[in-house]
Amino acid sequence: MTGTDSYDVAVVGGGPGGLSAALYTARLGHDTVVIDRGGGRAAMMADTHNVIGVPETVSGNEFLSTAREQIEDSGADVARGYVTELERDDDGFTLRTASDESYRAERVVLATGFNDVRPDPPLPRTARGLHYCLHCDAAVFEDESVYVMGHGDSAAMVAMIMLNFTDEVDLLLNGDEPTWSGDTERQLRAHPIEVIPEDVVGVTNDEDGWLESMEFSDGSVREYRGGFAMYGAEYNNELADAVGAELNDGAVVVDDHGRTSVDGLYAVGDLTPDHSQIPVAMGHGAKAGISIHYDLREFPKPVEEFEADGDAPAAADD
């Protein structure tokens, strides 16, 4: 094992939430390191949507690269690594990576996000026709033919929501039986959505990589511009769970400032139960960074501390 590097703040995860937290703690004067294994949902974005001041032509990787440069310019360190162990003691936290590097920190911010669950078995590659973020990408499909794939309440709800953007919406079960509730079934039947039970067996894309059509096990072919896979999320909550942080359906429970149930441990972004959006994650990071600063800053001190040291100024005369 290499030597242990010590910081005021260690941020695990280099997405929008984690980088925002690091930007605030570094600019507010706290030694900060971001430990990032790479990848993540933001890195996979071909275009960046719904982020004020960022053109939609900016890819996720470009967006994150600029953010990393910002936090390094503000004094934070960025380390490539996969944190596999987190331990809590009276003096703070120890973090260890898969490559046997070790870090110490007084405060830790977890920004490890979640993974979108894919259909099983995986579909043929749909290139630019497979999406996961309704609020990011729904507008892309205005007046286009769209699919929603899944078998639960969330899939049915997204299919109905997409009718706000187009009147051509199919709900693809891909061979699964519906698991949505009876109330959802009645609501779905009242909407002009065709439910397709057959398996998807083939996909055709155009020369630009956009989805053109899907072939089904009954031999039918349907044209789509793209759509959404709705199979839930797998939260990357192992580190939080290791130190006993409270979870709710896999997400890490936090207060309005990103504090978890474990003293000194924060969580931001997609790891927490909120909208999965870049601006939301950035807001989480900002609030957590400010909260950590309040915890760690030296001043202002209570007057009692100065009095104990004999340094308190005399009270002003009335």
N, C-alpha and C positions, 0 to 999 in steps of 0.2 A: 504494500500500500504506500502511495506517495504521502507527503506531508499534508496536514490539514490546513486549509485556507479558512480564515475567520472573517466574517462580515457581520454588519448590523442586520442586513436583510438578504435573504436568499429567495429568489423567485424561481419556481419550477414550472417551466413552460414558456415558450417564446411566441405566443399568439398575441392578439390585440389587448386582451385583459392583462396578461402578465407583463408585457412591455410597457403598458400605461402605468401600472403600479411601480415598475422599476424607474420609469422616467420621473415620477413624483418623488420617490424616496431618494434617488440620486440627486436631484436638483435641490432637495431640502436638506442635503448635507449628510446623508447616511451612506456608509459603505455598502454597496449593493452589487450582487451578482445575479445574473440570469443564467440558469442551467437549462439548456434547450436541446432536446434530442432531434429536432427537425421534424418536418412534415406538419401534420395537423390540418384541420378543416380549412382554415384561412389560406394556407399555402396551396391548397388545391384549386382555389378560385381562378378561373380564366379571366374573369372581369370582376371589378369591385363595385358593388352596388350599395346605395343608401348611406354612403359616408360623405358628409358635407366637406367640400374642398378637395376631394379625391376624384379625379376623372374616372369614368367607368372603363376606360381603356387600360387602366392600371391593373396588372395581375395581382393575385394574392402574394406571390413571391416578391414582386417589386414593392408592394405596400409594406411587407414585413422587413425587407432589406433596408428601406428608408427609415423605418422605426428603430431598427437595431443601431443604425448610424446615429440617430438622435440620442439614444440613451448612452451610447459610448461617448459621444461628445459631451454628455452631461456628467460623465465620470463613472458610469456603471461598467462592470465587467460582463462580458458575454462568453460563456463556456459551452462547448458542445459536449453533451453527456446525457445519459439516461439514468435518472435517479431511481434506484431500486429499493433503497432503504431510508426510512425516516424514523428517528428516535427522539423522544422528548426527555429532558432532565431538568433539574432545578435552574440551570444556567442557560437554557435555550434548547437548540436542536442540533442534531448531527445528521447530515445527509451523505449517503454513499451512492456512487454510481456503478453501473455495470462494469466499467473499466477500472474499478477499485480506487477511484478518487474520492476524497473525503472533504466535507465542508462543515464549518460551524456557523450558526447564525442565531441572533437573538429573536428574530422574527422570520417566519416563513410564509410565503404566499404561494398557494397551489393554483396553478392555471393550466391544468392538464386536460381539461375539456372532456369531450366524449367522442366516440366513434359511431357513425351512422350504421345501423344494422342493414346488411345487404340481403337481397333475396337468396334463398337457399333451395336449389342450387343457384349459383350465380348466373345472371343473364348473359347472353352474348353481348359484346361490347356495344354500348350505345353512344359512345363518344360524347358529343355536345348535347345529347338529348336526355341525359339523366341528371336530375337535380334533387336537392334535399331541402332547400330553404324556400318555403312558400313566399315569405315576405320579401326576400331578396329578388326572386326570379319570376314571380307570377306575371308581372307586367311585360316580361319578354314574350309571353305567349298570348297577348291580346289578339283576339279574332283568329287564333290558330287552333288546329286540332291537337288536343292534349290528352295524355293518359295520366291516371294516378294508380299506382300499384301498391297493393296491400290488402289486408283482410280484417283490420280492426277498426275501431271507432275513429281513430285519427285519419285513416285513409279515406273513409267515407266522408268525414267532415271536410277534408281538403278538397275532395272532388266537388262537393257542393259549393265551397268557397270559390273554386275556379270558375264557376258559372258567372261570377262578377266580371270576368275578363273575356270569356269566350262561351259560345253556346255549343261547342263541340268537345264534350268531356266523356271519356270512358273510364270506368273503374275496373282495373285488371286484377283478378284474383290469382292468376298464374298457377292454377291448379289447387289452390288452398280453399278450404271451406271458410265462409264468413265467420268471424268471431265478434262482430259488432253487436251491440245490444238491440233488444227489441224496439226500443224507442228510436234508435238510430235507423233501424231497418224501415220503420214507418216513415220517418222523415226522408230517408233516401229515396223511397219509392215515390214520394210526392215531387221529386225533382227530375228534370229531363236528363238523366244519366243512365247510360247503358252499362250493365255489369257483365263483364266478359269472364266466364269461369275457366276457359282453356289455358293450358300452358303456353308460354312464349317459347317458340323453338327456333326463331331466326330474326335477325335484325339487319336492315339495310340503311346505310348512311350515304349522304351525298359527298361530293369531292371536297367540300369544306369541313366535313366531319359532323355535320348536323344530321340528326335522325331523320329518316324519310318514312320508314314503315316497319311494322312488326308482323311476323308470320306466327300463326297459332297452330296448335296441335290438330285442329279440325281442318287444316288446310286453308283457312281464311287469311287474308292479308289486310291490315288496316294501316292507313297513313296517319302519322303523327309528326308534329314539329318537335315535340319533346314532352317531358312530364316529370313526375315526382314519385320517388320510392318512399313509402311510409311504413317502416318496420321497427321504429323505435330507436333508442340510443343505448349504448353501453358506456357508462361513465367510467372514466379512468380514475377511480377513487381509491386505489389500493393504498396509497401513502396516507391519505386521510384516515382510512379505516385502521391502518397499522397503529396510529396513535390515539384511536378511540373517538374520532370526531363523529358527531351525529350525522346520520344519513337519512334521506327520505326518498324512497324508490330509486336509490342509487345516487342521487344528487347530494352534494354536501350542503347541509343546512347552515345558513349564515344570517347574521343580522344585517341591518341597513348599511353597515360600514365594512362588510366582508368578513367580520369576525366569526370564526367557527366556535363550537363548544369547547375547544381546546385552547387554553390561554396561549397567546402569541402566534396562533396559527390562523391564517386567513385563506379564503378561497374566492376566486373571481371567475367571471366568464361562463363558458358552457358547462363547467363543473358544478354550477349552482342552479337552483330552480328558477329560471327567468327566461325571457326571450333569447333565442340563439341568434344574436345580431352583433355585428362588429361595434356599432356605437354603444350598445348596451354593455358589452364587455369592457370597452374603454372607460365607460362611466364607473363600472365596478372597480377597475384598476385604480382610477383616480381617487375614489373614495377610500379604498383600502390604503393607498399610499399616504393620503393625508392622515388617516386614523393612526397608521404606524408612526408617522412623524409626531403626532400628539403624544404617543406612548413613549417615544425615545428621546425627544428633545430635552435639553437641559434646562432651558428657561422658558417661561417664568417659573421661579421656585417659590414655594410657600414662604411667607415671612418668617415662620417658625424655624426654617432651616438656617436662615441668616442669623437669627437670634441665638441659635445654638452654637454658631461659630463666632459669636460676638461681633458680627459684621453688620447687623441691622442698623439702619439710620435711626436717629431719634425721631420720635413722633412729632409732627408739626404742632405748634401751639394753637389752641383754639383762638 
